[in-house]
Amino acid sequence: MAPSADQKSSISFTGTLASSAFAACFAEVCTIPLDTAKVRLQLQKKAVGDAAVLPKYRGMLGTVATIAGEEGMSALWKGIVPGLHRQCLFGGLRIGLYEPVKTLYVGKDHVGDVPLSKKILAALTTGAVGIAIANPTDLVKVRLQAEGKLPPGVPRRYSGALNAYSTIFEQEGFTALWTGLGPNVARNAIINAAELASYDQVKQTILKLPGFTDNVVTHLLAGLGAGFFAVCIGSPVDVVWYEVVNYPEHIGMDLPMSNVQV
């Protein structure tokens, strides 16, 4: 997450970007099976016409087990390559730029606690800038994750991440790599604001409690709080984004948002 005041004086801006990107990539490797399960659950067709259809995936762990059983364990890491591309760009920028942008908004001579409004504004800014650059990686990652929903025997459209980038570019045009940019900027700016600002605020509050210091336990508690706020606030826009970038011809399903233009 965002570095502490002590860290800011000892780590260069380049070092902050690099360490942020590395941390984000490590987290991506650890959590992408859950992310893949989340994508499948969000895109799952609930009904056909008036007839109810039993959902294929049930719950997070049930979805993980179903994917692993039907497609193999490696399917849970589907999209890991563009996921790492995404984290190198988005993760590095959203976290690495947070402190400089926050300082820009409050002024370099500011003394005392930074107002929560400034933290939120700084996180909104870095989230929007980061994903505006990294949008193609997000698009490819989600499409690769969603391809597992195609019926057996239907050929996969992409053989891998690099093939997906080139195929989208050749068949849909360069600008198609930024499909869904508006919802994605809103999604990631909101989630980033909820995550970084709440992390900063929770850590600041914890450090004022007796017995707490700026150590691993404090960072862990602040991170848990930040993750909770980010999921609660960002989930609605998260669902919209996945539906925008996964239109019918890519995943073999009808979208409830038939008026979405991509």
N, C-alpha and C positions, 0 to 999 in steps of 0.2 A: 504494500500500500504506500501511501505518501510517507516520505522520510521525515524523521523528527528534526528538531532544530539542530541538535548536535550533528546529525548525519549531513545536514545541508552544508555545514562548514568543512566537512572532511571528504565529501564525495563530489566530484566534478559533475557538470551537467551531462557530459557524454557518459560518464560512469553510471549516473542515475538512469539514463535512457537504456543503457545496456543491461544493468541489473534488473530493471523493470521488465524488459523484454524476456530475459532469462527466467525470471520468476513466473511470468505469465505463461511461458512455454511449458515449464515444469507442471504448473497447475493444469494446463490443457491436456497433457499426456495422462495425468491422473484422473481427470474428470470426464474425458470425452465419452466413455461408455454411458455415463448418466445423461450426457448431453444428447447422444444419439437416441437413447430411450425417450428423452423428453420430446425430441423432434417427431418421433413416430407417434407418440401419444397425442401431440398437438394436431397432427395431420390426419389422425384416424377418422375414417368416415363413420358417422354414428348411425345413419339410416339411409335407405334407398327408397325414395318415394314415401309411401305411407307405411311400408313394412319395416319393422324394427330389425336391425341386424346386430347379432352378438358381436361385441368388439373383439378384435383379435388380441389386442394388448390390454392387460389389466394391471394397473399399478406400476410403479417404477421398477421394482425388483422383478415383477412378473414379466415386464417388457424386456428387461435385460436377459432373463432366462429364455424367453421365446426367441429373441434374436440370436442368441448364442446357440440354441438347440437347432434352429432351422437354417441358419446361415453360417454358423461357425463363430468361434470367439473373435476372429479377426474382424468380423463385421461390426463389432462394437467400436472399433477404432477407425471405422470408415470416415473419411474426411479429416484424418489426423494431419496430413500434409498441408492442405490449405488452412487447417486450424492453427498450425504452427506459423504459417505465413501471416495469418491474421494477428496472432499474439505478438509476433516480432514487430509488426507495424502498430496495430491498435493498442496492445498492451504497453508497449514501450512509450508511445506518445501520450496516451491518456494519463498514465501515472507519472512519467518523466516530466511532463509539462505542467503538472498540477501545481507544484510549489512555485515555479516561476510566474505562472499566470495568476495565482492567488496573490503573490507579492505585487504584481502589476496592478491588481484591482484595489489593494489596500494601501499601496505606497510602500516604498522600501524603508521609510522612516517610521512605519507603524510600530507602536509599542503595545504590548498586551495581547489578549485573546483576539483572534480574528473573528468577526461576526459570522454567524452561520450563513447569512444571506450571501456573503462574499465567497464562502466555501462552496456553496451550491452553484453560484455563478461560474466560479473557476472550473468546477467539475463538469458543468454543462458545456462549457467552452472546449475543454480538452477532449471530452467524449465526442462532441460533434466534429472537431477537427480530425481526430484520430480515425473515426469510422468513415469520414468522407474520403480519406486516402485508402483505407483498407477494405472498402465495400466489395471489390471484386473477390477478395479472399473469403468473405462471409458468404457471398452468393454461391461460390463453388463448393464450399464446405457443406452448406445446407442441401444443395442439390445431390451431392454424393451420398450424404446421410439418408436422404429420402428415397434414393433409387432402390433400396431394399424393399420398398413397398410394391415394386412392380411384380406382376404375376410370374410364376415360373415359366420359363421358355421365352419370355419377352427379352430381347437383347438390351443390355445396358447401353445407355447413350454415351457414357464417358468411361474410358479405360483407366483414368487416374486424374490427379489434380491438374497436371500440366496439359493433358489432353482436353480437360474440361475448359480451361482458360482459352485454349486455341479454338476449340469447337464453338464456344459461345461467340468468340470474336469473329470467326469466319461465317457462321450461320446467322447470327443475330446482330452483328455489328459491334464496334468498339464501345459505344455508349451502353450496350446491353449489360456490360460488366458492372454498370452502376444501376442496374434494375433495382427498384425499391429503395433508392437512396433516401428519399424523404422520410418514409416510415423508419428506415434503419437509423438515420441520424436522430430522429425523435426517440427511438427505442434506446439507443446506446447513450445518448446524452442524458436521458432520464435515469437509466440504470447506473451510469457512471456517477451522476450527481447523488443518487441515493446511496451508492456504495462509498465513494470517497469522502463526501461531506459527512455522512453518518459515521464513518470510521474515524475521521478527524474529530468529530464532536464527541463521540463515545469515549475515545481515548483521552480527550481533554477532560471530560467529566470524571473518568476513572482515576486519573492522576491527581485529582483534587480530594479523593477519598483517603482516609488514613491507612497507611501500610502499603499503598501501591506505589511502584516506581516504574520508570520507562523500561520495562523488560519484556521477555517473551510472553509471559502470562498476560500482561496488559495488552500486548499486540494481538494475542489470540482472542481475548474477550472482545476487543474492539472489532476484530475481523469477523467474528461470529455475529455480532450485532449488525455490522455493515452488510453481511450476506443476507441476513433476514430482511432488512429494509429493502435491499435491492430486488430481491425476489418478489416481495409483496407489491412493491410499486411498479416494477418493470414487467410483470407477467402479462398484463393485457396487451401492451404494445409488442411484446415478444410474440404472442400468438398472431397478431396482425402481420408482422414481418414475415413469419414462416409461410403464411398463406399467400402473401404477395409474391414471394420468390419461387413458390412451388405450384405453378399453375398446371392445369390438367395434363397437357401433353408431356410434362416432365415426370409426373408421378402416377399417372393413370387413375386419377380420381377427380370428382367434381368438387369445386370449391363453393362454400356457402356465399363467398363474396364475389358473386358473378359480375359485379359492376367494377371490380378492380381492374384497372388498365396497367399493364406492365409492358 
